[in-house]
Amino acid sequence: MERYQLTDHDKRLIEIGLDVLKKNFDDGIYNHTVGCAVLCKNGNMYKGVNCDGIHGSCAEYITIGSAISAGEREFETIVAVHDKHLNCVIPPCGNCRQMLYEYCPDIKVIVNDEKGQLIKVKARDLLPFAWEPVIC
Ligand SMILES: [Zn+2]
């Protein structure tokens, strides 16, 4: 698995994710407890928080959906955050790993490594032997 060092853009992404979470945090009715930010290949950034409910949706889904709704299709880096987690970064859940794999397998995801250091890895490396749609 290839590992990438964080850039200033990546640190900014973490700040943006924490900011959108701070502005929308709710651990009561709506359960907005995760922020997210994505950097597109063209330099645009999008942000979002998770949405709770019967089916709920992780912050990564909301953020990628927001970017796609704005016409974006090429993604560079994504991060999910909460200020109480190690380095404020949360690894994507299995469902989000699959979504990222299907939409943008080469997007870099900011995670903590085994030593607790922030690194970036490709979404495809977070989900070996992933399910893929069969095109007949
Ligand atoms: Zn998720």
Backbone and ligand atoms as CSV (ligand in chain L), in Angstrom:
chain,resi,resn,atom,element,x,y,z
A,1,MET,N,N,0.848,-1.184,0.000
A,1,MET,CA,C,0.000,0.000,0.000
A,1,MET,C,C,0.891,1.244,0.000
A,2,GLU,N,N,0.661,2.080,-0.969
A,2,GLU,CA,C,1.415,3.324,-1.044
A,2,GLU,C,C,0.865,4.326,-0.016
A,3,ARG,N,N,1.776,5.024,0.642
A,3,ARG,CA,C,1.389,6.025,1.634
A,3,ARG,C,C,1.886,7.385,1.171
A,4,TYR,N,N,1.089,8.394,1.410
A,4,TYR,CA,C,1.420,9.750,0.961
A,4,TYR,C,C,1.459,10.693,2.162
A,5,GLN,N,N,2.369,11.635,2.113
A,5,GLN,CA,C,2.480,12.646,3.163
A,5,GLN,C,C,1.392,13.706,2.997
A,6,LEU,N,N,0.978,14.296,4.106
A,6,LEU,CA,C,-0.013,15.355,4.039
A,6,LEU,C,C,0.607,16.649,3.500
A,7,THR,N,N,-0.202,17.384,2.769
A,7,THR,CA,C,0.209,18.685,2.244
A,7,THR,C,C,-0.525,19.780,3.030
A,8,ASP,N,N,-0.224,21.019,2.724
A,8,ASP,CA,C,-0.954,22.128,3.349
A,8,ASP,C,C,-2.441,22.068,2.992
A,9,HIS,N,N,-2.745,21.648,1.749
A,9,HIS,CA,C,-4.144,21.489,1.338
A,9,HIS,C,C,-4.853,20.486,2.245
A,10,ASP,N,N,-4.162,19.419,2.600
A,10,ASP,CA,C,-4.770,18.378,3.436
A,10,ASP,C,C,-5.059,18.912,4.840
A,11,LYS,N,N,-4.125,19.688,5.368
A,11,LYS,CA,C,-4.353,20.275,6.694
A,11,LYS,C,C,-5.539,21.236,6.645
A,12,ARG,N,N,-5.672,21.939,5.538
A,12,ARG,CA,C,-6.805,22.848,5.350
A,12,ARG,C,C,-8.112,22.043,5.290
A,13,LEU,N,N,-8.078,20.900,4.626
A,13,LEU,CA,C,-9.269,20.045,4.557
A,13,LEU,C,C,-9.732,19.644,5.952
A,14,ILE,N,N,-8.784,19.273,6.805
A,14,ILE,CA,C,-9.128,18.891,8.180
A,14,ILE,C,C,-9.777,20.071,8.894
A,15,GLU,N,N,-9.214,21.259,8.726
A,15,GLU,CA,C,-9.785,22.458,9.359
A,15,GLU,C,C,-11.197,22.724,8.856
A,16,ILE,N,N,-11.399,22.572,7.549
A,16,ILE,CA,C,-12.721,22.820,6.956
A,16,ILE,C,C,-13.735,21.819,7.499
A,17,GLY,N,N,-13.324,20.560,7.599
A,17,GLY,CA,C,-14.217,19.533,8.147
A,17,GLY,C,C,-14.577,19.820,9.597
A,18,LEU,N,N,-13.583,20.234,10.379
A,18,LEU,CA,C,-13.852,20.551,11.792
A,18,LEU,C,C,-14.750,21.775,11.910
A,19,ASP,N,N,-14.565,22.734,11.020
A,19,ASP,CA,C,-15.366,23.957,11.060
A,19,ASP,C,C,-16.834,23.664,10.736
A,20,VAL,N,N,-17.083,22.867,9.701
A,20,VAL,CA,C,-18.481,22.576,9.352
A,20,VAL,C,C,-19.133,21.734,10.447
A,21,LEU,N,N,-18.349,20.879,11.086
A,21,LEU,CA,C,-18.912,20.103,12.200
A,21,LEU,C,C,-19.215,21.007,13.389
A,22,LYS,N,N,-18.298,21.911,13.698
A,22,LYS,CA,C,-18.507,22.822,14.821
A,22,LYS,C,C,-19.777,23.646,14.624
A,23,LYS,N,N,-19.978,24.124,13.397
A,23,LYS,CA,C,-21.135,24.973,13.111
A,23,LYS,C,C,-22.446,24.197,13.124
A,24,ASN,N,N,-22.381,22.889,12.940
A,24,ASN,CA,C,-23.605,22.084,12.827
A,24,ASN,C,C,-23.690,20.954,13.844
A,25,PHE,N,N,-22.764,20.950,14.812
A,25,PHE,CA,C,-22.720,19.833,15.759
A,25,PHE,C,C,-24.031,19.675,16.518
A,26,ASP,N,N,-24.453,18.438,16.645
A,26,ASP,CA,C,-25.661,18.138,17.408
A,26,ASP,C,C,-25.557,16.686,17.849
A,27,ASP,N,N,-25.508,16.469,19.165
A,27,ASP,CA,C,-25.478,15.079,19.636
A,27,ASP,C,C,-26.810,14.726,20.285
A,28,GLY,N,N,-27.850,15.453,19.916
A,28,GLY,CA,C,-29.180,15.204,20.435
A,28,GLY,C,C,-30.121,14.742,19.340
A,29,ILE,N,N,-30.923,15.673,18.838
A,29,ILE,CA,C,-31.972,15.318,17.881
A,29,ILE,C,C,-31.406,14.809,16.554
A,30,TYR,N,N,-30.471,15.549,15.979
A,30,TYR,CA,C,-30.040,15.215,14.618
A,30,TYR,C,C,-28.769,14.376,14.553
A,31,ASN,N,N,-28.020,14.323,15.651
A,31,ASN,CA,C,-26.826,13.486,15.711
A,31,ASN,C,C,-25.802,13.812,14.623
A,32,HIS,N,N,-25.548,15.101,14.447
A,32,HIS,CA,C,-24.474,15.504,13.526
A,32,HIS,C,C,-23.167,15.451,14.305
A,33,THR,N,N,-22.432,14.369,14.146
A,33,THR,CA,C,-21.234,14.175,14.963
A,33,THR,C,C,-19.961,13.947,14.142
A,34,VAL,N,N,-20.073,13.985,12.832
A,34,VAL,CA,C,-18.892,13.807,11.970
A,34,VAL,C,C,-18.912,14.873,10.882
A,35,GLY,N,N,-17.770,15.497,10.684
A,35,GLY,CA,C,-17.601,16.447,9.589
A,35,GLY,C,C,-16.750,15.812,8.505
A,36,CYS,N,N,-16.805,16.385,7.331
A,36,CYS,CA,C,-16.020,15.843,6.220
A,36,CYS,C,C,-15.699,16.962,5.247
A,37,ALA,N,N,-14.577,16.827,4.561
A,37,ALA,CA,C,-14.228,17.765,3.496
A,37,ALA,C,C,-13.533,16.992,2.392
A,38,VAL,N,N,-13.805,17.400,1.161
A,38,VAL,CA,C,-13.177,16.755,0.000
A,38,VAL,C,C,-12.549,17.825,-0.881
A,39,LEU,N,N,-11.381,17.502,-1.380
A,39,LEU,CA,C,-10.673,18.358,-2.352
A,39,LEU,C,C,-10.819,17.725,-3.726
A,40,CYS,N,N,-11.311,18.523,-4.679
A,40,CYS,CA,C,-11.449,18.024,-6.049
A,40,CYS,C,C,-10.138,18.293,-6.805
A,41,LYS,N,N,-9.964,17.586,-7.912
A,41,LYS,CA,C,-8.723,17.747,-8.677
A,41,LYS,C,C,-8.571,19.167,-9.213
A,42,ASN,N,N,-9.694,19.879,-9.417
A,42,ASN,CA,C,-9.623,21.260,-9.909
A,42,ASN,C,C,-9.387,22.274,-8.786
A,43,GLY,N,N,-9.226,21.804,-7.556
A,43,GLY,CA,C,-8.945,22.702,-6.442
A,43,GLY,C,C,-10.153,23.079,-5.616
A,44,ASN,N,N,-11.349,22.798,-6.115
A,44,ASN,CA,C,-12.556,23.116,-5.338
A,44,ASN,C,C,-12.664,22.199,-4.128
A,45,MET,N,N,-13.205,22.749,-3.057
A,45,MET,CA,C,-13.404,21.971,-1.840
A,45,MET,C,C,-14.876,21.990,-1.451
A,46,TYR,N,N,-15.353,20.867,-0.916
A,46,TYR,CA,C,-16.732,20.742,-0.451
A,46,TYR,C,C,-16.703,20.163,0.952
A,47,LYS,N,N,-17.761,20.419,1.689
A,47,LYS,CA,C,-17.803,19.974,3.076
A,47,LYS,C,C,-19.197,19.473,3.406
A,48,GLY,N,N,-19.296,18.726,4.510
A,48,GLY,CA,C,-20.593,18.238,4.932
A,48,GLY,C,C,-20.510,17.595,6.299
A,49,VAL,N,N,-21.672,17.342,6.873
A,49,VAL,CA,C,-21.767,16.587,8.121
A,49,VAL,C,C,-22.673,15.389,7.865
A,50,ASN,N,N,-22.562,14.385,8.733
A,50,ASN,CA,C,-23.432,13.226,8.600
A,50,ASN,C,C,-24.885,13.630,8.842
A,51,CYS,N,N,-25.805,12.873,8.283
A,51,CYS,CA,C,-27.238,13.056,8.521
A,51,CYS,C,C,-27.782,11.789,9.145
A,52,ASP,N,N,-28.499,11.955,10.241
A,52,ASP,CA,C,-29.053,10.807,10.937
A,52,ASP,C,C,-30.445,10.525,10.384
A,53,GLY,N,N,-31.063,9.484,10.862
A,53,GLY,CA,C,-32.405,9.119,10.412
A,53,GLY,C,C,-32.500,7.612,10.318
A,54,ILE,N,N,-33.603,7.120,9.789
A,54,ILE,CA,C,-33.793,5.663,9.697
A,54,ILE,C,C,-32.630,5.036,8.949
A,55,HIS,N,N,-32.267,5.599,7.822
A,55,HIS,CA,C,-31.164,5.047,7.044
A,55,HIS,C,C,-29.859,5.790,7.298
A,56,GLY,N,N,-29.942,7.050,7.648
A,56,GLY,CA,C,-28.750,7.832,7.955
A,56,GLY,C,C,-27.771,7.872,6.816
A,57,SER,N,N,-26.820,8.755,6.923
A,57,SER,CA,C,-25.803,8.848,5.890
A,57,SER,C,C,-24.548,9.449,6.489
A,58,CYS,N,N,-23.429,8.796,6.233
A,58,CYS,CA,C,-22.150,9.275,6.755
A,58,CYS,C,C,-21.782,10.613,6.115
A,59,ALA,N,N,-20.920,11.340,6.799
A,59,ALA,CA,C,-20.481,12.651,6.299
A,59,ALA,C,C,-19.788,12.529,4.945
A,60,GLU,N,N,-19.108,11.419,4.709
A,60,GLU,CA,C,-18.447,11.230,3.410
A,60,GLU,C,C,-19.482,11.184,2.280
A,61,TYR,N,N,-20.593,10.489,2.514
A,61,TYR,CA,C,-21.654,10.419,1.503
A,61,TYR,C,C,-22.226,11.800,1.220
A,62,ILE,N,N,-22.523,12.533,2.292
A,62,ILE,CA,C,-23.112,13.864,2.132
A,62,ILE,C,C,-22.160,14.774,1.368
A,63,THR,N,N,-20.886,14.686,1.697
A,63,THR,CA,C,-19.893,15.579,1.092
A,63,THR,C,C,-19.643,15.222,-0.373
A,64,ILE,N,N,-19.461,13.948,-0.664
A,64,ILE,CA,C,-19.277,13.537,-2.064
A,64,ILE,C,C,-20.546,13.859,-2.861
A,65,GLY,N,N,-21.717,13.629,-2.260
A,65,GLY,CA,C,-22.968,13.944,-2.941
A,65,GLY,C,C,-23.102,15.424,-3.239
A,66,SER,N,N,-22.659,16.263,-2.308
A,66,SER,CA,C,-22.694,17.706,-2.523
A,66,SER,C,C,-21.775,18.104,-3.670
A,67,ALA,N,N,-20.594,17.518,-3.690
A,67,ALA,CA,C,-19.632,17.829,-4.766
A,67,ALA,C,C,-20.172,17.359,-6.119
A,68,ILE,N,N,-20.731,16.160,-6.143
A,68,ILE,CA,C,-21.283,15.625,-7.396
A,68,ILE,C,C,-22.454,16.488,-7.861
A,69,SER,N,N,-23.280,16.939,-6.914
A,69,SER,CA,C,-24.418,17.795,-7.262
A,69,SER,C,C,-23.969,19.113,-7.873
A,70,ALA,N,N,-22.764,19.545,-7.514
A,70,ALA,CA,C,-22.215,20.784,-8.076
A,70,ALA,C,C,-21.477,20.524,-9.390
A,71,GLY,N,N,-21.493,19.272,-9.834
A,71,GLY,CA,C,-20.890,18.957,-11.124
A,71,GLY,C,C,-19.498,18.364,-11.067
A,72,GLU,N,N,-18.991,18.144,-9.879
A,72,GLU,CA,C,-17.624,17.599,-9.747
A,72,GLU,C,C,-17.613,16.103,-10.046
A,73,ARG,N,N,-16.548,15.642,-10.656
A,73,ARG,CA,C,-16.408,14.208,-10.933
A,73,ARG,C,C,-14.998,13.695,-10.626
A,74,GLU,N,N,-14.052,14.614,-10.440
A,74,GLU,CA,C,-12.657,14.205,-10.231
A,74,GLU,C,C,-12.239,14.620,-8.828
A,75,PHE,N,N,-11.880,13.633,-8.011
A,75,PHE,CA,C,-11.587,13.907,-6.612
A,75,PHE,C,C,-10.144,13.578,-6.254
A,76,GLU,N,N,-9.581,14.401,-5.393
A,76,GLU,CA,C,-8.178,14.248,-5.008
A,76,GLU,C,C,-8.025,13.644,-3.611
A,77,THR,N,N,-8.650,14.274,-2.613
A,77,THR,CA,C,-8.439,13.856,-1.216
A,77,THR,C,C,-9.714,14.067,-0.414
A,78,ILE,N,N,-9.949,13.181,0.552
A,78,ILE,CA,C,-11.121,13.310,1.429
A,78,ILE,C,C,-10.702,13.006,2.858
A,79,VAL,N,N,-11.405,13.634,3.801
A,79,VAL,CA,C,-11.146,13.342,5.216
A,79,VAL,C,C,-12.440,13.481,6.007
A,80,ALA,N,N,-12.630,12.584,6.960
A,80,ALA,CA,C,-13.733,12.673,7.921
A,80,ALA,C,C,-13.130,13.034,9.276
A,81,VAL,N,N,-13.821,13.890,10.024
A,81,VAL,CA,C,-13.211,14.428,11.240
A,81,VAL,C,C,-14.182,14.511,12.422
A,82,HIS,N,N,-13.574,14.519,13.595
A,82,HIS,CA,C,-14.251,14.836,14.851
A,82,HIS,C,C,-13.150,15.254,15.807
A,83,ASP,N,N,-13.372,16.313,16.574
A,83,ASP,CA,C,-12.262,16.857,17.375
A,83,ASP,C,C,-11.832,15.962,18.532
A,84,LYS,N,N,-12.604,14.931,18.859
A,84,LYS,CA,C,-12.217,14.036,19.954
A,84,LYS,C,C,-11.436,12.803,19.470
A,85,HIS,N,N,-11.316,12.637,18.182
A,85,HIS,CA,C,-10.584,11.487,17.650
A,85,HIS,C,C,-9.097,11.815,17.512
A,86,LEU,N,N,-8.277,10.766,17.439
A,86,LEU,CA,C,-6.845,10.943,17.280
A,86,LEU,C,C,-6.550,11.818,16.069
A,87,ASN,N,N,-5.811,12.873,16.285
A,87,ASN,CA,C,-5.482,13.838,15.228
A,87,ASN,C,C,-6.726,14.404,14.544
A,88,CYS,N,N,-7.860,14.279,15.219
A,88,CYS,CA,C,-9.157,14.776,14.720
A,88,CYS,C,C,-9.654,14.027,13.480
A,89,VAL,N,N,-9.041,12.894,13.147
A,89,VAL,CA,C,-9.394,12.197,11.909
A,89,VAL,C,C,-10.040,10.845,12.207
A,90,ILE,N,N,-11.122,10.547,11.468
A,90,ILE,CA,C,-11.864,9.289,11.615
A,90,ILE,C,C,-11.698,8.485,10.319
A,91,PRO,N,N,-11.365,7.220,10.423
A,91,PRO,CA,C,-11.275,6.424,9.186
A,91,PRO,C,C,-12.670,6.157,8.630
A,92,PRO,N,N,-12.807,6.057,7.316
A,92,PRO,CA,C,-14.135,5.786,6.744
A,92,PRO,C,C,-14.632,4.390,7.110
A,93,CYS,N,N,-15.955,4.281,7.318
A,93,CYS,CA,C,-16.552,2.977,7.609
A,93,CYS,C,C,-16.527,2.119,6.343
A,94,GLY,N,N,-16.883,0.867,6.478
A,94,GLY,CA,C,-16.863,-0.046,5.339
A,94,GLY,C,C,-17.768,0.403,4.202
A,95,ASN,N,N,-18.955,0.910,4.554
A,95,ASN,CA,C,-19.885,1.380,3.527
A,95,ASN,C,C,-19.285,2.539,2.734
A,96,CYS,N,N,-18.638,3.468,3.423
A,96,CYS,CA,C,-18.018,4.599,2.735
A,96,CYS,C,C,-16.815,4.147,1.914
A,97,ARG,N,N,-16.072,3.177,2.412
A,97,ARG,CA,C,-14.943,2.656,1.623
A,97,ARG,C,C,-15.445,2.113,0.293
A,98,GLN,N,N,-16.575,1.400,0.339
A,98,GLN,CA,C,-17.140,0.854,-0.901
A,98,GLN,C,C,-17.597,1.982,-1.822
A,99,MET,N,N,-18.271,3.000,-1.267
A,99,MET,CA,C,-18.744,4.121,-2.086
A,99,MET,C,C,-17.561,4.839,-2.718
A,100,LEU,N,N,-16.519,5.107,-1.929
A,100,LEU,CA,C,-15.345,5.801,-2.470
A,100,LEU,C,C,-14.683,4.947,-3.543
A,101,TYR,N,N,-14.629,3.655,-3.317
A,101,TYR,CA,C,-14.031,2.746,-4.295
A,101,TYR,C,C,-14.789,2.809,-5.618
A,102,GLU,N,N,-16.109,2.858,-5.543
A,102,GLU,CA,C,-16.904,2.857,-6.773
A,102,GLU,C,C,-16.862,4.201,-7.491
A,103,TYR,N,N,-16.860,5.297,-6.753
A,103,TYR,CA,C,-16.858,6.618,-7.386
A,103,TYR,C,C,-15.460,7.073,-7.781
A,104,CYS,N,N,-14.498,6.806,-6.953
A,104,CYS,CA,C,-13.168,7.371,-7.162
A,104,CYS,C,C,-12.124,6.506,-6.456
A,105,PRO,N,N,-11.792,5.358,-7.024
A,105,PRO,CA,C,-10.887,4.428,-6.323
A,105,PRO,C,C,-9.508,5.008,-6.024
A,106,ASP,N,N,-9.117,6.024,-6.780
A,106,ASP,CA,C,-7.780,6.595,-6.549
A,106,ASP,C,C,-7.797,7.841,-5.672
A,107,ILE,N,N,-8.964,8.204,-5.136
A,107,ILE,CA,C,-8.997,9.335,-4.207
A,107,ILE,C,C,-8.124,8.980,-3.004
A,108,LYS,N,N,-7.417,9.971,-2.500
A,108,LYS,CA,C,-6.591,9.723,-1.315
A,108,LYS,C,C,-7.428,10.043,-0.063
A,109,VAL,N,N,-7.323,9.165,0.913
A,109,VAL,CA,C,-8.094,9.280,2.144
A,109,VAL,C,C,-7.117,9.540,3.284
A,110,ILE,N,N,-7.374,10.571,4.056
A,110,ILE,CA,C,-6.517,10.868,5.211
A,110,ILE,C,C,-6.935,9.972,6.369
A,111,VAL,N,N,-5.975,9.222,6.898
A,111,VAL,CA,C,-6.214,8.317,8.028
A,111,VAL,C,C,-5.021,8.380,8.982
A,112,ASN,N,N,-5.187,7.789,10.149
A,112,ASN,CA,C,-4.061,7.611,11.074
A,112,ASN,C,C,-3.408,6.271,10.762
A,113,ASP,N,N,-2.070,6.238,10.731
A,113,ASP,CA,C,-1.395,4.959,10.506
A,113,ASP,C,C,-1.233,4.206,11.823
A,114,GLU,N,N,-0.505,3.106,11.794
A,114,GLU,CA,C,-0.349,2.248,12.967
A,114,GLU,C,C,0.324,2.971,14.124
A,115,LYS,N,N,1.115,4.010,13.807
A,115,LYS,CA,C,1.828,4.753,14.842
A,115,LYS,C,C,1.078,6.015,15.263
A,116,GLY,N,N,-0.117,6.199,14.712
A,116,GLY,CA,C,-0.893,7.372,15.064
A,116,GLY,C,C,-0.492,8.623,14.301
A,117,GLN,N,N,0.211,8.427,13.186
A,117,GLN,CA,C,0.607,9.564,12.350
A,117,GLN,C,C,-0.377,9.694,11.185
A,118,LEU,N,N,-0.680,10.935,10.831
A,118,LEU,CA,C,-1.576,11.154,9.696
A,118,LEU,C,C,-0.856,10.837,8.388
A,119,ILE,N,N,-1.526,10.065,7.566
A,119,ILE,CA,C,-1.031,9.746,6.229
A,119,ILE,C,C,-2.215,9.769,5.275
A,120,LYS,N,N,-1.916,9.622,3.998
A,120,LYS,CA,C,-2.963,9.445,2.997
A,120,LYS,C,C,-2.739,8.109,2.296
A,121,VAL,N,N,-3.837,7.422,2.017
A,121,VAL,CA,C,-3.783,6.187,1.234
A,121,VAL,C,C,-4.921,6.243,0.214
A,122,LYS,N,N,-4.778,5.485,-0.858
A,122,LYS,CA,C,-5.839,5.455,-1.858
A,122,LYS,C,C,-7.023,4.639,-1.351
A,123,ALA,N,N,-8.233,5.057,-1.748
A,123,ALA,CA,C,-9.443,4.340,-1.335
A,123,ALA,C,C,-9.351,2.873,-1.718
A,124,ARG,N,N,-8.779,2.573,-2.897
A,124,ARG,CA,C,-8.697,1.170,-3.329
A,124,ARG,C,C,-7.858,0.335,-2.362
A,125,ASP,N,N,-6.908,0.962,-1.684
A,125,ASP,CA,C,-6.063,0.231,-0.745
A,125,ASP,C,C,-6.752,0.003,0.602
A,126,LEU,N,N,-7.848,0.735,0.846
A,126,LEU,CA,C,-8.613,0.536,2.084
A,126,LEU,C,C,-9.648,-0.577,1.945
A,127,LEU,N,N,-9.778,-1.120,0.732
A,127,LEU,CA,C,-10.812,-2.134,0.501
A,127,LEU,C,C,-10.313,-3.184,-0.491
A,128,PRO,N,N,-9.382,-4.032,-0.038
A,128,PRO,CA,C,-8.886,-5.061,-0.955
A,128,PRO,C,C,-9.995,-6.027,-1.369
A,129,PHE,N,N,-9.909,-6.536,-2.567
A,129,PHE,CA,C,-10.886,-7.501,-3.113
A,129,PHE,C,C,-12.292,-6.921,-3.078
A,130,ALA,N,N,-12.412,-5.640,-3.380
A,130,ALA,CA,C,-13.701,-4.943,-3.298
A,130,ALA,C,C,-14.698,-5.494,-4.320
A,131,TRP,N,N,-15.967,-5.353,-3.948
A,131,TRP,CA,C,-17.045,-5.659,-4.891
A,131,TRP,C,C,-17.022,-4.622,-6.005
A,132,GLU,N,N,-17.252,-5.085,-7.227
A,132,GLU,CA,C,-17.331,-4.171,-8.350
A,132,GLU,C,C,-18.589,-4.468,-9.143
A,133,PRO,N,N,-19.210,-3.426,-9.724
A,133,PRO,CA,C,-20.392,-3.692,-10.535
A,133,PRO,C,C,-20.011,-4.514,-11.768
A,134,VAL,N,N,-20.855,-5.464,-12.119
A,134,VAL,CA,C,-20.604,-6.290,-13.301
A,134,VAL,C,C,-21.311,-5.654,-14.483
A,135,ILE,N,N,-20.547,-5.379,-15.505
A,135,ILE,CA,C,-21.123,-4.797,-16.708
A,135,ILE,C,C,-21.243,-5.917,-17.745
A,136,CYS,N,N,-22.487,-6.252,-18.113
A,136,CYS,CA,C,-22.706,-7.362,-19.065
A,136,CYS,C,C,-22.920,-6.833,-20.477
L,1,ZN,ZN,ZN,-19.277,5.818,6.499
